[in-house]
Amino acid sequence: MSKFPITVVGAEKMRAELQKLKSVERPAVIQAIAEARAQGDLSENAEYDAAKEKQGFIEGRIADLEGKLSNAQIIDPKTLDVDGRIVFGATVELEDLESGESVTYQIVGDDEADIKQGMISVSSPIARALIGKHAGDSVDVQAPGGVRQYEVLDVQYK
């Protein structure tokens, strides 16, 4: 499996979720299974079935997070010598040249992307178009609705 990029904050969130699953969720579901077993006949025990299903989900999520963290390449844009270029992890302020609307995005890994939070995936068309550009550059982005033009107003490394 190849390495994939993730921000420092994204890696911390994954580690926190993994810790919670291992220290809180897993013991709770084990206790629920033990209590359901104590009730007797497991063939018609809905609590047992639900607890086993939840245990499967938790164990799957733990394995998923451990795999992702072991293959993550944690990138902190503050430590890179990028000379004002847009790179992974950068926060970019753009102006839509057609509407004049200003938007701010942070370029993050695929697992961290959340457009409502202004976090776009590094593999998205807009991020791919922005990588390597500087403040003041114009960018053409092939969007589903056609080509959109943006001007890069500011680049920050938070």
C-alpha positions, 0 to 999 in steps of 0.5 A: 500500500502506498503512502497517502498525505494527511495534515497534522490535525487530521492525523491527530483526529484519527489517533483520538478516534482510534484511542476512543474506540480502543479504550471506551467503545470496545470495552463497552461492547464487550460488557454488553455481549457478556450481559446478553450472554448471561440472559441465556438463549442466544438464538433469540437474543436481540441484545446479543445480536446488536452487540455483536454487530456493533463489535464487528463495526468497532473492530473494522473501524479500528483496523481501518484507522490503524491501516490508514495511520500506518500508511499516512504521510503526515505533512505540516506545510509550516515546515516546508520551504515552499516560497509562497506556493500552494502545496498540500495543507495550505489554506487558500483564499480565492476570488471567483472571477465570474461572481466576485465571490470570495472563498477560502479552502484548505487542501487536505487528504481524502479522508479529511475532506469536508467542503462544509468546513472549507476543507477540499481533497488534494485529489479534487479538480480545484486542488489539483489546479491550485497546487504550485500556484502563487498569490496573484495567479489566475486558475482555470478549474474544470468543474462539473458545470464547466470551466470556472476561473479563480484568482488566488488572493492569499496563501497561508500555512496554518 
